[in-house]
Amino acid sequence: MVSGIELFNLKGKRALITGSSQGIGFALARGLSSAGAEIILNGRNKEKLDKSAKDLKSEGSLYKLCFDVTNHEEAKDKIDQFEKNFGSIEILINNAGIQYRTPLEDFPPEMFEKLLSTNISSVFNVSQIVAKHMIKRGRGKIINIASVQTLLARPGIAPYTATKGAVGNLTKGMATDWAKYGIQCNAIAPGYFDTPLNAALVSDKDFTSWLEKRTPAGRWGKVEELVGASIFLSSSASDFVNGHTLYVDGGITASL
């Protein structure tokens, strides 16, 4: 029987994390690396990707895959070539995403389409491509980054809420289709974290005051606090967990 701590060991596993040049994606890359995983950083901007790779200083093997997750053909070419030249991707974390805030009645249609493409189409694109390789091997871990907006809504972000709700349901669909192939598909739903995506809110004293009162933990989350959930869902410890959304939110979804 494997010891408790060994269940969480990611040594020898290779993890692709989309949108990992900064913020949550970069924190998860660092966290999985500390658990023994080899890391594949991803982003569209080569300069930012190069800097992130330099900053990560992974103890294990570190790779970079520069491609646009919203472009299925480009993603397929890069991922298939990686699998051919470097080996299998055992863990996929779909983290790439964007936010745009404005009242729904004024929301630009082109930004709505961009949110759909970046936040949900990308999850389909990369998951489908990676899953085809995982299916052949009979194993794999896919983690989608959802949000408290998978469950809740706030003024000014209705399209974002729609995309994150879709991520939650797509995760269930992935598990339903792919569990029989030995693939576990789950989601992590962060609450309000201090990231570049939330920079405008972090600097807003009124919003921060509201958030501290609204969240039972009484504060913003730190990106490092998502690492434990990501290691759990990437490891053998979660081999019978499928289609689940794990909220890491300081209690905000549990409290009125």
KOLVEX-104584 format. One line per 2 residues: for each residue y, x negated, z negated of N, C-alpha, C, CB. Coordinates in steps of 0.02 Angstrom, whole numbers, plus 50000, padded with zeros to 5 digits. Last residue first. Glycine has a CB too. Example, Ala and Ser with C-alpha at 12.3 -4.5 7.8 and 13.67 -1.06 7.14 Angstrom:
# KOLVEX-104584
49888/49358/49646/49947/49316/49643/50002/49355/49606/49970/49296/49714  49716/49340/49610/49775/49385/49610/49835/49340/49610/49776/49435/49548
END
This chain:
# KOLVEX-104584
51669/51197/49835/51723/51239/49861/51790/51214/49835/51712/51313/49841  51553/51069/49874/51601/51097/49827/51654/51139/49862/51634/51042/49788
51476/51001/49960/51440/51035/49906/51488/51076/49863/51403/50985/49864  51551/50928/50045/51517/50986/50074/51480/51027/50021/51468/50963/50129
51596/50825/49959/51644/50873/49986/51610/50935/50015/51686/50840/50038  51524/50721/49901/51515/50788/49874/51558/50842/49906/51528/50787/49803
51539/50603/49968/51570/50608/49902/51566/50677/49872/51641/50587/49906  51465/50601/50086/51534/50629/50087/51567/50635/50019/51532/50695/50119
51347/50602/50184/51371/50548/50140/51446/50559/50134/51353/50475/50168  51215/50702/50230/51287/50700/50217/51303/50647/50165/51312/50769/50192
51098/50693/50351/51112/50668/50284/51187/50661/50274/51076/50600/50271  51002/50800/50439/51071/50774/50436/51086/50756/50364/51123/50825/50465
50842/50784/50519/50882/50794/50459/50953/50766/50468/50848/50762/50398  50740/50761/50607/50785/50817/50621/50833/50831/50564/50746/50877/50636
50627/50694/50489/50644/50706/50560/50688/50768/50568/50580/50713/50601  50532/50588/50397/50596/50623/50396/50618/50632/50468/50651/50583/50354
50427/50505/50386/50411/50577/50391/50475/50619/50383/50359/50597/50337  50482/50377/50378/50435/50392/50433/50415/50465/50439/50373/50351/50424
50574/50312/50298/50592/50378/50325/50543/50401/50379/50663/50378/50353  50532/50186/50268/50540/50233/50212/50553/50304/50236/50597/50210/50167
50540/50106/50377/50477/50142/50367/50481/50193/50311/50421/50093/50353  50715/50129/50430/50657/50093/50402/50595/50138/50397/50674/50065/50334
50827/50196/50461/50804/50146/50509/50736/50117/50490/50854/50091/50516  50859/50272/50352/50838/50308/50412/50814/50261/50467/50895/50350/50438
50892/50165/50261/50839/50213/50246/50813/50246/50311/50863/50267/50198  51003/50109/50326/50943/50069/50315/50883/50115/50303/50952/50020/50257
51093/50217/50319/51072/50191/50384/51009/50148/50379/51128/50151/50416  51111/50233/50182/51082/50288/50221/51056/50262/50288/51134/50343/50232
51172/50108/50153/51108/50127/50122/51073/50182/50161/51119/50150/50051  51295/50111/50226/51241/50064/50243/51174/50085/50215/51259/49994/50218
51400/50184/50186/51355/50215/50235/51294/50173/50250/51393/50229/50299  51478/50106/50109/51439/50156/50074/51395/50197/50121/51484/50202/50035
51558/50031/50190/51497/49999/50164/51451/50049/50130/51516/49943/50115  51669/50111/50208/51619/50109/50261/51554/50077/50237/51645/50071/50321
51712/50216/50073/51714/50148/50101/51656/50142/50151/51709/50094/50044  51801/50372/50061/51741/50332/50063/51753/50263/50092/51688/50368/50103
51937/50416/49953/51911/50402/50020/51845/50363/50013/51963/50362/50062  51907/50516/49802/51933/50460/49840/51908/50460/49912/51916/50394/49806
51835/50604/49717/51905/50590/49705/51936/50534/49744/51914/50576/49635  51711/50660/49718/51715/50589/49700/51787/50565/49691/51680/50547/49754
51743/50791/49764/51722/50780/49695/51725/50707/49673/51652/50805/49687  51888/50815/49859/51824/50779/49857/51803/50768/49784/51828/50712/49894
52013/50871/49838/51961/50911/49870/51892/50881/49863/51977/50920/49944  52092/50772/49785/52080/50831/49745/52021/50872/49772/52143/50875/49743
52091/50681/49889/52068/50659/49823/52053/50718/49777/52119/50613/49792  52149/50758/49990/52080/50737/49995/52052/50717/49928/52073/50679/50044
52282/50772/49946/52240/50832/49954/52166/50812/49953/52257/50868/50020  52320/50637/49951/52323/50673/49887/52279/50736/49890/52396/50693/49870
52307/50614/50087/52266/50577/50040/52264/50611/49972/52292/50505/50033  52408/50700/50135/52337/50712/50152/52292/50677/50103/52322/50690/50223
52521/50639/50080/52505/50709/50063/52432/50724/50078/52550/50757/50103  52520/50512/50138/52512/50519/50065/52494/50590/50045/52577/50499/50030
52445/50447/50271/52480/50509/50253/52468/50523/50179/52455/50569/50297  52362/50343/50300/52432/50326/50286/52474/50387/50266/52463/50294/50347
52245/50411/50327/52247/50366/50270/52318/50350/50250/52209/50301/50286  52279/50475/50446/52269/50515/50386/52272/50472/50323/52202/50551/50389
52287/50369/50536/52345/50413/50527/52339/50454/50463/52353/50460/50587  52156/50314/50529/52214/50276/50505/52275/50320/50492/52232/50223/50556
52032/50357/50566/52068/50398/50517/52133/50365/50493/52024/50413/50458  51986/50259/50649/51989/50327/50676/52030/50373/50631/51918/50355/50684
51979/50146/50565/52033/50151/50616/52041/50221/50644/52019/50102/50672  51939/50218/50401/51922/50184/50463/51981/50187/50511/51858/50215/50495
51889/50275/50260/51947/50235/50280/51926/50192/50340/51972/50190/50221  51814/50436/50278/51809/50364/50266/51871/50329/50293/51746/50335/50299
51757/50586/50230/51819/50553/50250/51817/50480/50228/51881/50589/50219  51585/50586/50265/51643/50624/50245/51705/50588/50270/51646/50634/50169
51458/50567/50391/51507/50540/50345/51560/50592/50326/51540/50477/50374  51302/50606/50417/51366/50641/50422/51415/50613/50370/51356/50718/50412
51173/50547/50515/51213/50533/50455/51281/50567/50466/51221/50456/50442  51020/50614/50579/51092/50603/50583/51120/50585/50514/51127/50665/50611
50867/50570/50667/50905/50599/50612/50979/50584/50621/50880/50572/50544  50711/50555/50729/50780/50566/50751/50817/50603/50696/50782/50607/50817
50573/50453/50751/50611/50491/50703/50684/50494/50724/50604/50461/50632  50433/50453/50856/50504/50437/50851/50536/50483/50798/50540/50445/50920
50304/50483/50892/50314/50434/50839/50386/50413/50830/50273/50374/50852  50295/50584/50981/50287/50517/51008/50299/50462/50955/50336/50507/51066
50325/50697/50912/50255/50688/50932/50242/50619/50961/50234/50742/50982  50464/50693/50907/50425/50675/50847/50352/50661/50864/50429/50731/50794
50532/50740/51020/50507/50671/51019/50468/50650/50957/50565/50626/51025  50574/50874/51011/50542/50849/51072/50505/50783/51062/50593/50842/51126
50627/50883/50881/50578/50932/50904/50539/50907/50965/50612/50998/50919  50721/50780/50880/50663/50777/50835/50608/50824/50859/50684/50795/50763
50811/50831/50975/50777/50767/50986/50714/50762/50944/50824/50708/50970  50855/50947/50908/50818/50952/50971/50780/50888/50988/50865/50968/51027
50922/50891/50799/50864/50934/50788/50821/50940/50851/50887/51004/50765  51024/50826/50873/50978/50787/50830/50915/50827/50816/51012/50767/50764
51090/50933/50925/51054/50890/50971/51004/50847/50933/51102/50846/51011  51149/50981/50807/51096/51021/50839/51057/50980/50891/51127/51082/50873
51239/50876/50777/51190/50899/50728/51133/50937/50760/51223/50942/50676  51315/50873/50894/51276/50814/50875/51221/50834/50825/51321/50759/50845
51380/50997/50887/51330/50985/50939/51287/50925/50924/51365/50975/51007  51467/50971/50784/51416/51023/50775/51360/51014/50825/51447/51092/50781
51543/50878/50850/51501/50855/50794/51450/50908/50774/51545/50837/50734  51607/50957/50946/51564/50902/50967/51518/50879/50911/51606/50843/50992
51679/51048/50866/51628/51072/50912/51580/51016/50933/51661/51102/50975  51767/50961/50802/51718/50998/50762/51661/51024/50806/51751/51057/50726
51843/50927/50913/51804/50875/50879/51749/50907/50837/51850/50832/50833  51903/51053/50940/51857/51022/50989/51814/50967/50958/51896/50995/51047
51979/51071/50815/51925/51116/50835/51878/51085/50887/51954/51180/50863  52079/51011/50741/52025/50969/50768/51965/51011/50791/52001/50918/50714
52175/51093/50682/52196/51040/50729/52142/50998/50759/52242/50997/50695  52107/51126/50520/52155/51141/50573/52169/51079/50617/52221/51165/50542
51928/51098/50505/51997/51091/50479/52045/51105/50537/52009/51019/50449  51760/51146/50459/51816/51139/50507/51881/51129/50470/51820/51201/50553
51588/51091/50431/51652/51119/50412/51704/51111/50467/51676/51087/50348  51477/51030/50490/51467/51089/50448/51532/51127/50435/51436/51070/50383
51522/50927/50561/51461/50958/50586/51450/51025/50550/51399/50911/50575  51623/50876/50486/51641/50928/50535/51580/50954/50573/51693/50900/50583
51564/50774/50423/51570/50835/50384/51591/50893/50429/51621/50826/50326  51461/50710/50559/51523/50713/50521/51519/50772/50473/51585/50719/50567
51352/50595/50640/51383/50661/50641/51448/50658/50599/51334/50716/50614  51275/50477/50725/51329/50484/50677/51364/50550/50687/51379/50424/50682
51100/50474/50737/51163/50496/50767/51216/50502/50712/51153/50563/50804  50968/50367/50758/51014/50394/50708/51079/50411/50743/51026/50343/50650
50801/50343/50792/50865/50360/50821/50908/50394/50768/50857/50407/50884  50666/50235/50800/50712/50269/50754/50778/50281/50792/50724/50226/50689
50493/50229/50853/50565/50217/50861/50605/50258/50811/50586/50234/50931  50340/50232/50950/50377/50225/50887/50451/50215/50903/50349/50165/50845
50266/50219/51067/50242/50264/51015/50277/50256/50949/50170/50254/51005  50301/50151/51180/50275/50111/51124/50248/50154/51067/50330/50066/51098
50346/50252/51262/50292/50209/51286/50260/50169/51230/50318/50161/51340  50453/50298/51184/50395/50341/51196/50335/50301/51219/50413/50396/51248
50547/50194/51194/50513/50207/51130/50450/50249/51140/50561/50243/51082  50589/50211/51326/50554/50150/51308/50515/50160/51243/50605/50091/51300
50647/50336/51315/50594/50326/51365/50555/50262/51352/50624/50324/51436  50748/50314/51220/50688/50351/51201/50631/50342/51251/50703/50426/51193
50851/50253/51292/50813/50214/51244/50747/50248/51226/50855/50203/51180  50891/50364/51372/50872/50300/51403/50829/50259/51355/50935/50260/51422
50922/50463/51278/50871/50475/51329/50845/50410/51358/50899/50520/51385  51025/50399/51204/50962/50419/51172/50907/50429/51224/50971/50482/51132
51127/50384/51297/51096/50324/51269/51029/50342/51237/51142/50292/51217  51155/50523/51334/51144/50469/51381/51102/50413/51351/51210/50441/51406
51174/50596/51213/51120/50614/51260/51103/50555/51304/51141/50674/51303  51286/50527/51167/51226/50530/51126/51165/50548/51169/51235/50581/51068
51378/50551/51269/51355/50482/51257/51292/50480/51216/51409/50442/51223  51404/50686/51254/51367/50664/51313/51340/50593/51304/51413/50666/51375
51475/50680/51128/51410/50713/51134/51371/50690/51195/51419/50788/51135  51590/50600/51127/51557/50617/51063/51489/50648/51070/51601/50663/51025
51633/50581/51260/51625/50524/51215/51582/50541/51154/51692/50500/51191  51633/50711/51318/51599/50654/51351/51584/50598/51301/51643/50627/51407
51709/50787/51229/51640/50806/51245/51601/50747/51273/51640/50864/51295  51830/50716/51235/51794/50721/51172/51720/50739/51184/51827/50774/51126
51864/50740/51368/51852/50671/51346/51814/50670/51280/51919/50634/51338  51885/50877/51369/51830/50850/51409/51813/50779/51387/51849/50850/51483
51997/50880/51285/51937/50917/51266/51876/50888/51304/51945/50993/51281  52087/50811/51363/52064/50780/51301/52002/50815/51274/52119/50781/51248
52107/50902/51466/52078/50838/51483/52053/50801/51420/52128/50794/51520  52169/51009/51399/52101/51017/51425/52068/50950/51441/52102/51060/51488
52257/50982/51248/52253/50967/51320/52181/50973/51345/52279/50896/51334  52297/51112/51137/52250/51057/51150/52244/51044/51225/52181/51072/51119
52374/51212/51089/52408/51161/51128/52362/51105/51151/52465/51132/51088  52289/51289/51014/52325/51322/51068/52362/51273/51114/52374/51372/51040
52246/51198/50916/52200/51218/50970/52237/51250/51028/52148/51266/50943  52355/51063/50871/52335/51134/50866/52295/51156/50927/52397/51178/50858
52274/50902/50869/52331/50943/50888/52309/51016/50882/52356/50927/50961  52197/50748/50874/52220/50801/50830/52281/50836/50859/52236/50773/50761
52048/50671/50916/52115/50689/50941/52137/50751/50903/52114/50703/51019  51929/50537/50913/51961/50595/50881/52028/50608/50915/51970/50583/50805
51769/50473/50969/51843/50474/50967/51866/50537/50932/51873/50469/51038  51626/50361/50960/51659/50426/50956/51735/50418/50954/51635/50464/50894
51469/50284/50936/51530/50288/50976/51561/50358/50971/51517/50270/51049  51344/50287/50874/51403/50289/50832/51468/50300/50871/51409/50225/50793
51184/50298/50870/51236/50324/50913/51299/50336/50872/51213/50390/50948  51072/50175/50846/51122/50213/50809/51178/50233/50857/51151/50172/50748
50904/50141/50865/50966/50158/50900/51011/50197/50853/50950/50199/50965  50775/50024/50852/50822/50067/50816/50883/50079/50860/50842/50035/50748
50702/49946/50938/50665/49989/50892/50710/50040/50857/50629/49947/50841  50698/49886/51091/50748/49913/51045/50712/49964/51001/50809/49947/51085
50604/49741/51147/50612/49812/51130/50671/49826/51084/50549/49837/51098  50671/49609/51255/50622/49643/51213/50644/49712/51191/50607/49601/51152
50743/49539/51351/50746/49517/51281/50696/49551/51235/50815/49528/51255  50722/49589/51481/50736/49518/51471/50730/49495/51399/50805/49504/51495
50693/49727/51472/50653/49684/51515/50661/49610/51497/50673/49694/51588  50792/49775/51388/50722/49784/51369/50677/49736/51410/50700/49857/51380
50905/49743/51468/50895/49712/51402/50822/49716/51381/50939/49745/51348  50886/49826/51576/50885/49754/51587/50874/49717/51521/50951/49731/51619
50900/49950/51514/50836/49933/51546/50831/49858/51557/50829/49970/51613  51034/49940/51472/50980/49947/51423/50913/49928/51453/50977/50018/51396
51106/49929/51593/51113/49878/51541/51054/49881/51492/51179/49886/51504  51066/50045/51665/51058/49979/51694/51058/49925/51639/51113/49965/51746
51104/50148/51577/51034/50139/51595/51022/50068/51622/51013/50191/51646  51244/50134/51575/51206/50125/51514/51133/50111/51529/51212/50187/51469
51273/50165/51710/51289/50098/51683/51249/50084/51620/51364/50093/51668  51227/50299/51714/51199/50248/51760/51212/50178/51733/51229/50255/51829
51307/50364/51617/51233/50362/51611/51203/50306/51653/51203/50429/51633  51443/50334/51533/51420/50323/51601/51344/50313/51600/51455/50262/51634
51478/50333/51403/51486/50397/51439/51461/50393/51511/51559/50419/51438  51467/50204/51359/51413/50251/51340/51419/50318/51375/51414/50261/51265
51495/50065/51452/51526/50129/51434/51471/50180/51420/51574/50153/51490  51451/49902/51387/51446/49956/51436/51478/50019/51407/51372/49970/51455
51393/49755/51336/51457/49786/51353/51447/49839/51407/51509/49732/51376  51301/49701/51213/51292/49740/51273/51357/49778/51286/51231/49790/51267
51249/49556/51128/51306/49599/51147/51288/49636/51212/51371/49556/51156  51151/49504/50986/51161/49515/51057/51223/49558/51068/51098/49549/51089
51081/49393/50872/51137/49438/50885/51148/49443/50960/51202/49415/50848  50954/49356/50754/50977/49356/50823/51031/49410/50832/50918/49370/50872
51018/49332/50586/50966/49338/50636/50994/49336/50706/50926/49401/50626  51138/49326/50523/51089/49274/50507/51032/49274/50557/51062/49283/50436
51293/49352/50608/51226/49376/50588/51180/49317/50574/51196/49421/50642  51435/49357/50619/51399/49298/50595/51330/49317/50567/51439/49261/50542
51542/49446/50643/51481/49469/50610/51441/49411/50581/51437/49507/50659  51642/49381/50714/51655/49400/50644/51591/49418/50607/51703/49459/50642
51583/49368/50839/51603/49308/50803/51612/49323/50729/51667/49278/50832  51570/49501/50872/51510/49459/50868/51524/49396/50828/51484/49442/50939
51705/49537/50878/51661/49567/50827/51598/49526/50818/51643/49639/50847  51747/49463/50989/51776/49449/50923/51732/49477/50868/51847/49479/50918
51671/49523/51090/51663/49452/51076/51690/49435/51007/51700/49410/51129  51725/49652/51085/51654/49641/51072/51640/49568/51054/51612/49662/51132
51855/49633/51125/51842/49658/51057/51770/49645/51037/51858/49733/51053  51827/49589/51256/51864/49546/51209/51851/49568/51137/51939/49548/51224
51763/49699/51316/51727/49636/51307/51761/49591/51256/51722/49599/51373  51753/49863/51277/51802/49809/51282/51769/49742/51265/51862/49823/51234
51651/49949/51250/51676/49946/51319/51721/49886/51331/51713/50009/51337  51507/49898/51152/51574/49924/51160/51594/49918/51233/51625/49887/51114
51382/49846/51036/51402/49879/51098/51474/49902/51095/51356/49940/51112  51264/49727/50973/51330/49759/50970/51346/49790/51038/51384/49708/50950
51114/49723/50907/51143/49726/50974/51209/49764/50968/51095/49762/51025  51032/49623/50784/51085/49671/50802/51106/49665/50875/51145/49661/50756
50884/49624/50691/50922/49591/50743/50971/49643/50772/50875/49561/50798  50873/49655/50513/50870/49676/50583/50908/49629/50629/50897/49747/50590
50884/49624/50377/50837/49586/50419/50836/49604/50492/50771/49595/50392  50983/49679/50304/50915/49702/50289/50863/49671/50334/50912/49779/50295
51095/49627/50362/51078/49603/50294/51008/49625/50273/51129/49628/50244  51096/49704/50478/51082/49633/50483/51061/49605/50415/51144/49596/50510
51136/49826/50426/51067/49819/50452/51047/49746/50460/51060/49856/50519  51270/49789/50391/51221/49811/50341/51150/49805/50364/51235/49883/50323
51330/49755/50513/51326/49706/50459/51273/49725/50408/51395/49698/50425  51316/49879/50577/51287/49819/50606/51278/49765/50552/51331/49792/50663
51393/49959/50494/51321/49971/50498/51285/49912/50528/51307/50034/50539  51520/49905/50520/51492/49903/50452/51417/49914/50452/51527/49956/50408
51533/49937/50655/51530/49866/50635/51501/49859/50565/51600/49834/50638  51536/50077/50647/51485/50043/50686/51477/49971/50666/51503/50047/50759
51652/50104/50569/51585/50120/50543/51531/50082/50581/51573/50195/50549  51758/49974/50632/51747/50033/50592/51676/50041/50567/51766/50092/50630
51706/49894/50788/51749/49903/50730/51724/49962/50688/51822/49915/50752  51611/49884/50884/51662/49831/50882/51705/49835/50820/51705/49835/50945
51513/49979/50909/51507/49938/50848/51557/49879/50846/51437/49911/50842  51470/50080/50999/51537/50081/50969/51542/50038/50907/51558/50151/50953
51297/50086/50952/51351/50097/51000/51418/50100/50963/51340/50163/51040  51179/49973/50912/51229/50016/50880/51288/50025/50928/51253/49986/50811
51013/49934/50915/51071/49944/50957/51117/49993/50924/51051/49968/51029  50907/49825/50830/50947/49886/50825/51007/49883/50872/50970/49897/50754
50743/49771/50802/50804/49761/50842/50842/49826/50846/50787/49733/50913  50647/49696/50672/50669/49755/50709/50735/49740/50745/50677/49816/50661
50624/49586/50595/50587/49591/50658/50605/49651/50699/50515/49591/50644  50658/49670/50445/50646/49606/50478/50602/49616/50540/50612/49557/50430
50692/49776/50368/50701/49784/50440/50688/49719/50478/50771/49809/50455  50627/49854/50226/50635/49789/50260/50639/49800/50336/50577/49741/50242
50595/49963/50154/50663/49960/50181/50677/49896/50219/50713/49968/50125  50471/49942/50104/50480/49999/50149/50547/49996/50185/50474/50064/50110
50484/49844/50009/50465/49823/50076/50471/49880/50127/50394/49798/50075  50511/49914/49892/50565/49877/49924/50549/49857/49995/50582/49815/49883
50380/49970/49866/50440/50011/49877/50495/49974/49914/50467/50034/49812  50244/49894/49957/50286/49902/49898/50350/49940/49916/50303/49834/49868
50110/49973/50043/50172/49935/50048/50215/49948/49986/50211/49952/50112  49940/49958/50000/50000/50000/50000/50062/49956/50000/50000/50048/49939
END
